[in-house]
């Protein structure tokens, strides 16, 4: 069961990353909110490298594959992300802002490890940033007023990719905190899936306010 749930999570999140890369280049944008993109690549590189220094298991291999995919998503952010911001944000300012975000993400992950240790730090940070991602995906849809850089494939795969470790770590491991955060992720993920489903059938409704403005 443990290996099965690990593989389900790994495959689902791999789909999220591959689809994010595809849509990033197709729509010339970045398909993952930058705050959690920073936390994700920091988490995956830190725990992937740490896993190599310990016993290499399925999760370590998955972490390193995710980190490689995130490098490409980070590229789409720096390549296309400037166009998502107001004109007064110059290119140098945008790059500096991005560097600060990614640097902060690594610092946050290091603080989790210092406070909780490697195992609990990995679990708590992963689920909390997952919840942040769930909320920011909804915000991305609202702010962009379109489904640009977003898809039901990403939304559903993200939900399943979070649900599997919620069962594995929270339910089977009997950890109420993980169960609670995981369930909250599912609530927001299902809301986002519903919003995307509605938006794809009512594209004009998203941009109606901008047209009136």
CORKA-V511567 format. One record per pair of residues at least 12 apart in sequence whose C-alpha atoms are under 8 Angstrom apart, sorted by the first residue. I is the first residue (numbers start at 1). J is the second residue. D is the distance in Angstrom with one decimal. If there is no record, write none. Layout:
i,j,d
I,J,D
I,J,D
This chain:
i,j,d
2,168,6.4
5,164,5.4
5,165,6.7
5,167,8.0
5,168,6.4
6,58,7.7
6,59,7.1
6,164,7.2
6,165,7.0
6,168,7.9
7,58,8.0
8,160,7.8
8,161,6.8
8,164,6.6
9,160,6.9
9,161,4.2
9,162,6.8
9,163,7.9
9,164,5.6
9,165,6.6
10,59,7.8
10,62,6.1
10,161,7.0
11,161,7.7
12,157,4.9
12,158,6.6
12,160,6.4
12,161,4.8
13,66,7.9
13,157,6.4
13,158,6.2
13,161,5.4
14,66,6.6
15,153,7.8
15,154,7.1
15,157,6.5
16,153,7.3
16,154,4.8
16,155,7.9
16,157,6.0
16,158,6.2
17,66,7.3
17,69,6.1
17,70,7.0
17,73,7.8
18,69,7.2
19,153,7.3
19,154,6.5
20,32,6.9
20,73,7.1
20,149,7.1
20,150,7.6
20,154,7.2
21,69,7.8
21,72,6.8
21,73,5.8
21,76,7.7
23,148,8.0
23,149,5.3
23,150,7.2
24,73,7.4
24,76,6.1
24,149,5.9
25,76,7.0
27,148,6.3
27,149,6.1
28,76,7.6
28,80,5.7
29,76,6.4
29,77,6.7
29,79,8.0
29,80,4.9
29,81,5.9
29,83,8.0
29,84,7.8
29,148,7.8
29,149,6.3
30,73,6.7
30,74,7.9
30,76,5.3
30,77,4.9
30,80,6.7
30,81,6.3
30,149,6.3
31,73,7.6
31,149,4.6
31,150,6.1
32,73,7.7
32,137,7.5
32,149,8.0
33,133,7.1
33,136,6.3
33,137,6.7
33,140,7.2
34,77,7.5
34,101,7.9
35,101,6.7
35,102,7.9
35,105,7.8
36,129,6.3
36,130,7.8
36,132,7.1
36,133,5.8
37,70,7.4
37,73,8.0
37,74,7.3
38,101,6.6
38,102,4.8
38,105,5.4
38,106,7.7
39,102,7.4
39,105,4.8
39,106,7.0
39,108,8.0
39,109,7.4
39,129,6.9
40,67,7.9
40,70,7.7
40,129,7.8
41,66,7.9
41,67,5.5
41,70,5.9
41,71,7.4
42,102,7.7
42,105,6.2
42,106,5.1
42,109,6.9
43,106,7.6
43,109,6.5
43,122,7.6
43,126,7.5
44,63,5.1
44,64,6.4
44,66,6.7
44,67,5.3
45,63,7.2
45,64,6.6
45,67,5.8
47,60,7.4
47,63,7.2
47,122,7.5
48,60,5.2
48,61,7.2
48,63,5.2
48,64,5.3
49,64,7.8
78,95,6.9
78,98,7.6
82,94,6.4
109,121,7.8
109,125,7.1
112,124,7.9
112,125,6.7
123,178,7.8
124,178,7.4
127,178,7.0
127,181,6.4
127,182,6.7
128,181,7.0
130,162,7.6
130,185,6.9
131,181,6.9
131,182,7.7
131,184,7.0
131,185,5.0
131,188,7.9
134,185,6.1
134,188,5.6
134,189,5.7
134,192,7.7
135,188,6.4
137,192,7.2
138,192,5.7
138,195,8.0
141,196,7.9
142,206,7.8
145,206,4.9
145,207,5.5
146,199,7.5
146,203,7.0
146,206,6.1
146,207,7.1
147,196,7.2
147,199,7.2
147,200,7.3
151,196,7.2
152,193,6.4
152,196,6.6
152,197,7.2
155,189,6.8
155,192,7.0
155,193,5.8
156,189,7.8
156,193,6.8
158,189,7.6
159,185,7.6
159,186,6.1
159,189,5.7
159,190,7.4
162,182,6.9
162,185,7.4
162,186,7.7
163,182,6.7
163,183,8.0
163,186,7.0
166,178,6.5
166,179,5.9
166,182,5.3
166,183,7.8
167,179,7.6
170,182,7.9
